[in-house]
Amino acid sequence: MWFASNKEVRLMVEIQTLIATIYILYYSLIGVTIIAIALIIALAVILGKSE
């Protein structure tokens, strides 16, 4: 039977942490982009109505 060494276990945990961090950053980037686009559209509508 094969057992992972402590070094391998630490590496697996670090890789999972890295993947989770990338996942969070990727979806937060998408969220910020959507909010920025919505604010630009809202600003254009407000400026368009004022003239």
Backbone torsions as a table, in degrees:
resi	resn	phi	psi	omega
1	MET	NA	142.7	-175.9
2	TRP	-100.5	132.8	175.4
3	PHE	-120.9	137.2	179.1
4	ALA	-72.9	140.0	176.3
5	SER	-77.0	166.5	179.9
6	ASN	-59.9	-37.1	180.0
7	LYS	-64.2	-43.0	179.9
8	GLU	-67.0	-39.8	178.7
9	VAL	-63.4	-44.3	177.9
10	ARG	-60.7	-40.5	179.6
11	LEU	-64.4	-42.4	178.9
12	MET	-63.4	-41.1	179.1
13	VAL	-65.6	-41.2	179.1
14	GLU	-64.5	-39.2	179.3
15	ILE	-66.2	-41.3	177.3
16	GLN	-63.1	-39.9	178.2
17	THR	-65.0	-41.8	178.5
18	LEU	-63.5	-43.7	178.7
19	ILE	-63.3	-42.3	178.6
20	ALA	-63.5	-40.2	178.8
21	THR	-64.6	-44.5	178.0
22	ILE	-62.2	-41.3	178.9
23	TYR	-59.7	-47.5	-179.9
24	ILE	-64.0	-44.6	-179.6
25	LEU	-64.1	-40.1	-179.0
26	TYR	-63.0	-48.9	-178.5
27	TYR	-72.9	-28.8	174.5
28	SER	-69.8	-34.9	175.6
29	LEU	-63.2	-43.0	177.3
30	ILE	-62.3	-42.6	179.7
31	GLY	-63.0	-44.6	179.4
32	VAL	-64.7	-38.5	178.7
33	THR	-63.1	-44.3	179.2
34	ILE	-63.0	-42.6	179.1
35	ILE	-63.9	-41.9	-179.8
36	ALA	-63.5	-42.8	179.1
37	ILE	-64.0	-41.9	178.5
38	ALA	-62.4	-40.0	178.9
39	LEU	-67.5	-38.0	177.7
40	ILE	-63.9	-43.6	178.7
41	ILE	-63.4	-43.5	179.1
42	ALA	-62.6	-41.3	178.2
43	LEU	-64.0	-40.9	178.5
44	ALA	-64.8	-39.1	178.7
45	VAL	-66.9	-43.3	-179.9
46	ILE	-64.0	-45.5	179.6
47	LEU	-67.2	-33.9	178.7
48	GLY	-67.0	-35.1	-179.7
49	LYS	-75.7	-27.5	-174.7
50	SER	-75.3	-18.7	-177.3
51	GLU	-89.6	NA	NA
